């Protein structure tokens, strides 16, 4: 069965679209091109995916105390100013840090941090993944040690890691949010499902054939909450490439096999 990209327009939410499963790079860029400032494209109780655009003059100071955010910059360049979240937000607080950020960079904006974006000459477009729970309450798997990522991880740093690493590498671990470099070095991954984890793949290197949904053949619980098997039946099939994103809800069977050489993505996991 051939996988079909679905972008669902929700009748209950006029003007708001929602992504489902695989979104190709060109489709994501088209959605950003239609976005004026901000558009929620995937909303779950524990996390959300938001497309945002800044253009022209510096934006206002903002904060999102209800959630931690990861930004995946798609297009343009900007100056990012970060400051402590205080009652002065909205009255231009003093910035503690300044960064020049651009396409391919990943930005970490915790809920206790305020920010201001000053875009360059072109539109500045990014995808934000917002994580609402502060802590993971799942006991399905043991939480890794806290290891928060830097404020900004540059495109060159990410590309260098994918080029040199031969196996998965941690990038961020704090509360309910985990980010890893996932690397397939020519070999397929497992047939698997996660009982207590929602995941978003942000593909940065190569391409792969994938399967999603259906049923795992000979399922076993290798570790608490982590299901593995020897195959899948009834799954939808697709091809995924650099620049694409994939949403994998918890309890959803999935599988990846590289099409040619190394395949890599940033895996965002929300456990709650």
URDAPE-V465716 format. One record per run of one state. SS is the DSSP state (2 for helix, 1 for strand, 0 for the rest). FROM is the first residue (numbers start at 0). TO is the last residue. If there is no record, write none. Layout:
SS_FROM_TO, SS_FROM_TO
This chain:
0_0_0, 1_1_1, 0_2_4, 1_5_8, 0_9_15, 1_16_19, 0_20_20, 1_21_22, 0_23_23, 2_24_33, 0_34_36, 1_37_42, 0_43_45, 1_46_53, 0_54_60, 1_61_62, 0_63_66, 1_67_74, 0_75_75, 1_76_83, 0_84_95, 1_96_101, 0_102_104, 1_105_108, 0_109_111, 1_112_118, 0_119_122, 1_123_130, 0_131_145, 1_146_146, 0_147_150, 1_151_152, 0_153_153, 2_154_163, 0_164_167, 1_168_173, 0_174_175, 1_176_184, 0_185_189, 1_190_193, 0_194_196, 1_197_204, 0_205_205, 1_206_211, 0_212_213, 1_214_216, 0_217_218, 1_219_222, 0_223_224, 1_225_228, 0_229_229, 1_230_232, 0_233_234, 1_235_240, 0_241_243, 1_244_247, 0_248_252, 1_253_257, 0_258_260, 1_261_269, 0_270_271
